[in-house]
Amino acid sequence: MRIKDTSTVYSYSISVCMGSFVFGYELSSFGNLNDLIIAANKWDSDLQRDQTILLLSSVLALAAIFGKIRFIQELAFIDI
């Protein structure tokens, strides 16, 4: 198989890396927080609960990308 476009390789690589990050974070940290999130909020239905947890899980990877960018910007202002 010959790859004609390098942007395809980059997009696959980013997708795989973010997928493994989300999977690992879900297993280690966020999966344990589900019970706390559910206990702290009183939803009317199971559908609302499921949609909220799904939304938080989906936004996780996006927040990691923007958080890293913001962290690097803040790190540049610290005198070392």
N, C-alpha and C positions, 0 to 999 in steps of 0.2 A: 504494500500500500504506500502510495506516495502522497505526501501532503503538499498541496499547491499553495495554500494560504496560511501564513504564520499566525494570523489573527484567530484562526480556528483553534490552533494549539493553545494559544494564550487563554482564550475563553474557556476551553475545556479544563485547563489547569486551574484557573480561578474557580471554576465551578466545583472541581474535585476538592480543592483546598478548603473552600468555604463549607462544603458539605461535610467534610470530615471534622472541621471545627465545630459546626453546629451539632453534629452527632456526639462528639466528645463532650461538649459543654452540656448538652441535654442529659447525658449519662451521669456526669459528675456533679453539676451544680443545679441547673434549672429543673431537672427532674425531681430533685428533693424539695424545691421551692413550690412546686405545684400544690401540694397539700396546704402550705401556708397561704398561698394566694387564694385558694378556694375557701379556706376557713375565714380569711379576712373580709371577703366579699360575700354578700348575700344576693345571689342571682335568683331571678324568678323561675328560670327554667334551665334544664341541662344544656339546651342549645346555646344559651348565652354564655354559660361557663365554658363550653367547648370552643366557641368562637373566640372568646377572649384568650384562652390558653394558646390556641392556634395562631392568633395574631401576634402574641408575645414571642412565640417560637419563631415565627416568620421574620419578625423585625430584628431578631437577634443578630443575624449575620450583617445586616445593613448597619446596625448600631456599632458593631465591631469595626467596620471599615471607617466610619466617620469618627469614632472614638479614637482610633489610631492616628488619624490625620490631626485631630485636635490635640492629642497628646504630644505629637511631634512639634506642633506649633508652640505649645506651652513650654516644652523642653528647650526650645530655641531662646526663650526669654530668660531662662534661669542662668545666673552667673555661676560658672564652675571654677 
